[in-house]
Amino acid sequence: MKILISIFIALFGFTAQSSTLITQSVAEVNSEHLTSRQVVLTALLSVCMKGKCSNTNSVVTNVKSDAFVSQLSKAIFERLAYFESVGVFEDYKAITKSQINRTMSAQIARKLQFNQQEILKAHRVKALAKKYIDFKDKNLSVYITNAEARKFYAKNKASYPKGQFKDHLASIKKHLQEKRKRLRVKDWVVNMQSKYKVKQFIN
């Protein structure tokens, strides 16, 4: 999952050049507006679902910052996965009362006055998105043959001055798998951005 999200951010991260209004529309996905408020809540849930919400310095509200754009990229990515999950997954692990209270007690949540319904809705999107992303990640597994690895080794032998091909086979296969996986994720993201007509308003 982390690989998919990091690839998405690397491919479609932008530099923010907008105002700091926390209620502004920052993107549109599947004809639905995504507000900066929703982006902040999505980022906050990512922190609070893991444990204590006391340290939320990583959650950024200033849409002019690159850190906010990173949050936006993650939020868009989750929504793409969420829309893909429709009709595939229905059940998900519900957020607990203690997790809701923990989220609502965070300083940012109190400042922006997030309510319980907002949190429940944001959690549903996040939970179903994670379920689909995990599913997608498993199905993005790629197989590299020994012949492919040997061809790569022959072209890049200068990078492996010590040992023989067999000594580097495992690391070469891992490198080629990650490279191929990145290409597949890129293709998937491009297709999903087109399918759900993603528009970003702060780049």
Beta strands, then each sheet from edge to edge (+ up, - down):
strand 1: 25-29
strand 2: 32-35
strand 3: 199-200
sheet 1: 2+ 1- 3+
end
